[in-house]
Amino acid sequence: MQKYIDSLVEDIKEAKRLAPPPFQFSEEYEEFESQMLEAENTPPVTSEQLMDLSPNQFPPSDKLTDNQMIEVINTLEETFDAFCIYIDLPDGVPTKLHYELLCEILNEDINLMPGFTHHYDFCSGYCPDCKISTYCNSKIDDFNT
């Protein structure tokens, strides 16, 4: 499995080359307005369309060691950063859950708008169904009674 993980890590690193260059909004109002309209109408795309990474490339967590998951997590988060996609998880989230949450992102459409960031904190606001509520500092205790 390690050879496969090494190859996957290389594929994830290679995906950085597809990241768009830094975007700068114009200081001229008409051009700025046009840029904003274009950004607002950017269609969502799959991770495969955006980064050439298929969710199918990522093995189930139960097939990986903690070290393999950590290697994939770190590389994937670096690549996400290149696309202005930021991951924000509370401290203490286990490696296995962290890996699984990142893999879930790869199954979602991503609406990446030029000049903006895309932030994942994995919080729906509804604590009883939250996968990370055990580790969350913001959870509402009333939900847990």
N, C-alpha and C positions, 0 to 999 in steps of 0.2 A: 504494500500500500504506500510505502514511503516514496517510491519512484513516481507513483501517480500524484502524490501530494507535491512533490518537487516540480512536476510538469504543470500542475494546476497553479502553483505559486508563480511560475514563469508566465503562464497565460494571464493571470491577474495583473502582474507587473506590466505586461505588454499592453493591457487595456488602457493604461495611462496615456499612451500615445494618441488615443482617440479623444482625450479631454479637450474641450474647447479652450482657446486662448483666453486670458483674462479679458473681461468685457468692461468697457468704459462708456458710461452714458454721456451723451453730448451735452454741452453747456448751452447750445442753441435750442430754444424752446420747441420749435417745429420738429427738429430732428429728434429731440428727446421724446416728444409726444409720439412720434412714429415708432421709436425704439420701444417705448412702453407698450404701445398697442401690439407690436410684434411679440414682445415678451409675454404679454397676457394671453395671447392666442397660440402660444407654443403648445402643440399637441403632446399628450403623454406618450411615452415610448417604453418599450420593454428594456430590461437590462441587456438583453441580447442586441437590440438595435443600438443602444447607447454605448455599451462597453464591449460588445462582442463576447459577453459572458452569459452562458446558459445556466439556469438553475440546475439543470441535469448534470452539469459538470461537478457539482458539489456533493460529495458522498454524505450519507446519513451520519449523524453525530456518533451513533453507536458503533460505527466502523472505524472511528478515528481515536487516536490517543489524545490526551490533553495537549501534549506538545504539538501535535499535528494541527489540532484546532486552533491553538494560539498562533501558530505560523500563518495559517490561512486568515484568521481574524486580523492580525496586524497588517498583512499585505493587502487585504481587501479594504480595510479602513484607510490605508494610505492611498489606494486607488480612488476610493470614494472622495477623499479630500481633494484630489486632482479635479474632480467633477463638481466641487463645491457641495458635496453631500456630506453632512456631518452627523455622526452617531453620538448620542448622549445617553449613557446608561448610568444608573446609580452604582455606587461602590458595592462590591460584594456579589454582583451577578455572577453566577457560576459560568465557567468557560463553556460548558455544553449549551446552556441557555443562550449565552452571548452568540455563539456560532449559529444556533438555530434561528435566532432573531435576524441575523444578517442574511441568512439564506432565505428567510421570508421576504426580505426586501427585494431579492432577485426575482421573486415570483410576482411582484407588484409592478404595475405601470408607474413610471417615474415622470413627473411633470417638472422637468428641469428648465427653468426660464433663464435666459441670458441676463447676467448682472445680478442675480439673486442666488441665495443659498437654499438648499433643501435640508431640512433638519428632521431627524428621527429621534424621538425620545420614547417611543413605544407606549405612550400614555394616551388612552382613549378618554380618560376622565371618569371611567366607570370602574371602580376598584375591584368589585367582585369577580370580574372576568379578566383582570389584568394578570399577565404572565410574570410581571416583575414587582407586583405589589409587596411581596415579602421584603424586598430590598429598597423600597421607595420611601423617601423622607417626606413626601407630600401626600401620602395616602390619607384618606378620611376615615378615621376609626369608626364612625357611625355605620359605615358600610360593612364592617367586619363583625358586627354584633349579631 
